[in-house]
Amino acid sequence: MSEHNDGAIRQLLGHLRQEREALRAGRFQELAPLIARKEALLAALAGTPGARLAQAQRMAQENQHLLKAAIEGVRAARIRLGEIVQ
């Protein structure tokens, strides 16, 4: 494994941590630039063996679950506000 790939994986893991913190804190305005950066980091890892990417994959899946929960929370809040208005 090259040092470049090790560095790129470390960068991706750090990036995924930033994404997770933004999701947990409800700072959704930060997600668009984070997504663009994540795509660039992933492109740099093309050809890296899957075993080396396992931790990043787990973190990305956790972030996906957090995002899904946030979307469901916003949806529930909209429904509740609609009920209150009526």
Rosetta silent file (secondary structure, phi, psi, omega in degrees, C-alpha in Angstrom):
SEQUENCE: MSEHNDGAIRQLLGHLRQEREALRAGRFQELAPLIARKEALLAALAGTPGARLAQAQRMAQENQHLLKAAIEGVRAARIRLGEIVQ
SCORE:     score description
SCORE:     0.000 S_00000001
   1 L     0.000  130.799 -177.443    0.000    0.000    0.000 S_00000001
   2 L   -77.513  157.432  176.460    1.453    3.336   -0.982 S_00000001
   3 H   -62.232  -33.869  178.677    1.896    6.226    1.395 S_00000001
   4 H   -59.071  -47.387 -179.606   -0.409    8.230   -0.873 S_00000001
   5 H   -65.295  -39.809  177.292   -3.263    5.774   -0.323 S_00000001
   6 H   -60.721  -44.265  178.427   -2.630    5.689    3.427 S_00000001
   7 H   -64.818  -40.498  179.958   -2.749    9.473    3.517 S_00000001
   8 H   -65.690  -38.592  178.110   -5.859    9.553    1.351 S_00000001
   9 H   -66.505  -42.633  177.986   -7.610    7.040    3.624 S_00000001
  10 H   -61.123  -41.262  177.791   -6.678    9.099    6.702 S_00000001
  11 H   -62.681  -42.763  179.644   -8.061   12.198    4.989 S_00000001
  12 H   -63.797  -43.323  178.815  -11.287   10.383    4.139 S_00000001
  13 H   -62.010  -43.050  176.900  -11.698    9.144    7.716 S_00000001
  14 H   -62.416  -40.160  178.763  -11.145   12.654    9.048 S_00000001
  15 H   -64.021  -43.931  179.471  -13.628   13.976    6.529 S_00000001
  16 H   -63.460  -34.185  175.480  -16.241   11.406    7.516 S_00000001
  17 H   -64.164  -41.885  177.368  -15.778   12.453   11.161 S_00000001
  18 H   -61.658  -43.951  179.529  -16.465   16.083   10.159 S_00000001
  19 H   -61.097  -44.763  179.430  -19.552   14.983    8.264 S_00000001
  20 H   -60.331  -44.587 -179.259  -20.785   12.989   11.262 S_00000001
  21 H   -64.330  -38.944  177.240  -20.321   15.960   13.599 S_00000001
  22 H   -63.435  -41.909  178.528  -22.205   18.262   11.210 S_00000001
  23 H   -64.866  -46.758 -178.343  -25.067   15.762   11.059 S_00000001
  24 H   -64.547  -33.522 -178.426  -25.196   15.271   14.816 S_00000001
  25 H   -87.169   -4.371  179.876  -25.123   19.007   15.462 S_00000001
  26 L    74.091   23.118  178.967  -27.809   19.704   12.852 S_00000001
  27 L   -90.763   66.321 -172.885  -25.471   21.899   10.785 S_00000001
  28 H   -67.290  -24.000  178.139  -27.016   20.761    7.527 S_00000001
  29 H   -63.474  -19.659  179.814  -25.789   23.840    5.641 S_00000001
  30 H   -82.896  -11.210 -171.953  -22.281   22.355    5.893 S_00000001
  31 H   -71.002  -38.377 -176.615  -23.212   19.142    4.070 S_00000001
  32 H   -58.797  -50.292  178.319  -23.128   20.332    0.446 S_00000001
  33 H   -66.766  -31.369  178.481  -19.448   21.326    0.472 S_00000001
  34 H   -65.495  -38.331  179.791  -18.606   18.224    2.504 S_00000001
  35 H   -64.744  -43.316  179.270  -20.236   16.005   -0.107 S_00000001
  36 H   -61.657  -42.842  179.667  -18.224   17.602   -2.917 S_00000001
  37 H   -66.083  -39.908 -179.813  -14.988   17.118   -0.966 S_00000001
  38 H   -62.608  -40.049  178.396  -15.899   13.519   -0.128 S_00000001
  39 H   -60.548  -40.408  178.764  -16.416   12.732   -3.812 S_00000001
  40 H   -66.602  -41.380  178.586  -12.922   14.039   -4.581 S_00000001
  41 H   -63.648  -41.012  179.038  -11.408   11.994   -1.749 S_00000001
  42 H   -65.397  -38.993  178.845  -13.173    8.859   -2.947 S_00000001
  43 H   -62.437  -34.872  179.710  -11.948    9.411   -6.514 S_00000001
  44 H   -68.914  -18.437 -177.797   -8.384    9.573   -5.182 S_00000001
  45 L   -96.525    7.035  179.946   -8.875    6.127   -3.642 S_00000001
  46 L   -55.508  132.224  178.855   -9.844    4.368   -6.857 S_00000001
  47 L    88.897   -2.545  177.802   -8.112    0.998   -7.017 S_00000001
  48 L   -74.692  134.734  179.338   -7.477    0.768   -3.268 S_00000001
  49 L   -56.451  141.075 -177.331   -8.174   -2.746   -1.945 S_00000001
  50 H   -57.686  -35.217 -179.233  -11.540   -3.033   -0.226 S_00000001
  51 H   -61.258  -33.659  179.363  -10.061   -4.333    2.996 S_00000001
  52 H   -72.042  -21.322 -176.470   -8.189   -1.036    3.418 S_00000001
  53 H   -98.796    3.933 -174.147  -11.435    0.866    2.996 S_00000001
  54 H   -58.683  -45.197 -179.247  -13.508   -1.153    5.504 S_00000001
  55 H   -64.139  -41.756  178.556  -13.339    1.429    8.303 S_00000001
  56 H   -63.892  -38.139  179.017  -14.263    4.236    5.926 S_00000001
  57 H   -64.337  -42.739  178.268  -17.171    2.184    4.618 S_00000001
  58 H   -62.166  -44.069  179.920  -18.472    1.611    8.163 S_00000001
  59 H   -64.638  -40.753  178.886  -18.212    5.308    8.963 S_00000001
  60 H   -63.543  -38.854  177.840  -19.950    6.267    5.720 S_00000001
  61 H   -66.474  -40.231  176.623  -22.791    3.856    6.521 S_00000001
  62 H   -61.018  -43.516  178.715  -23.149    5.329   10.018 S_00000001
  63 H   -63.921  -36.229  178.209  -23.327    8.814    8.491 S_00000001
  64 H   -64.015  -40.271  177.587  -25.938    7.606    6.044 S_00000001
  65 H   -65.393  -40.288  177.215  -28.059    6.351    8.950 S_00000001
  66 H   -62.894  -42.615  179.117  -27.661    9.694   10.736 S_00000001
  67 H   -64.172  -42.073  178.363  -28.720   11.575    7.619 S_00000001
  68 H   -61.674  -43.069  178.650  -31.741    9.323    7.170 S_00000001
  69 H   -63.666  -39.788  178.577  -32.743    9.906   10.808 S_00000001
  70 H   -63.655  -42.940  178.738  -32.357   13.667   10.366 S_00000001
  71 H   -63.068  -43.395  178.951  -34.558   13.625    7.270 S_00000001
  72 H   -64.896  -36.326  177.449  -37.200   11.576    9.086 S_00000001
  73 H   -65.110  -43.028  178.084  -37.055   14.007   12.021 S_00000001
  74 H   -64.402  -41.359  179.125  -37.595   17.002    9.760 S_00000001
  75 H   -61.753  -44.330  178.923  -40.454   15.204    8.041 S_00000001
  76 H   -64.843  -38.535  178.702  -42.099   14.418   11.398 S_00000001
  77 H   -65.295  -40.232  177.390  -41.661   18.020   12.537 S_00000001
  78 H   -61.819  -43.122  179.472  -43.324   19.296    9.358 S_00000001
  79 H   -62.935  -45.418 -179.087  -46.278   16.975    9.900 S_00000001
  80 H   -63.580  -42.252  177.408  -46.578   18.041   13.542 S_00000001
  81 H   -63.173  -38.652  175.930  -46.416   21.731   12.641 S_00000001
  82 H   -61.223  -39.320  178.007  -49.116   21.174   10.053 S_00000001
  83 H   -66.549  -39.968 -179.715  -51.302   19.573   12.695 S_00000001
  84 H   -65.929  -40.963 -179.770  -50.723   22.463   15.088 S_00000001
  85 H   -63.605  -37.450 -179.984  -51.581   25.041   12.440 S_00000001
  86 L   -73.086    0.000    0.000  -54.854   23.283   11.703 S_00000001
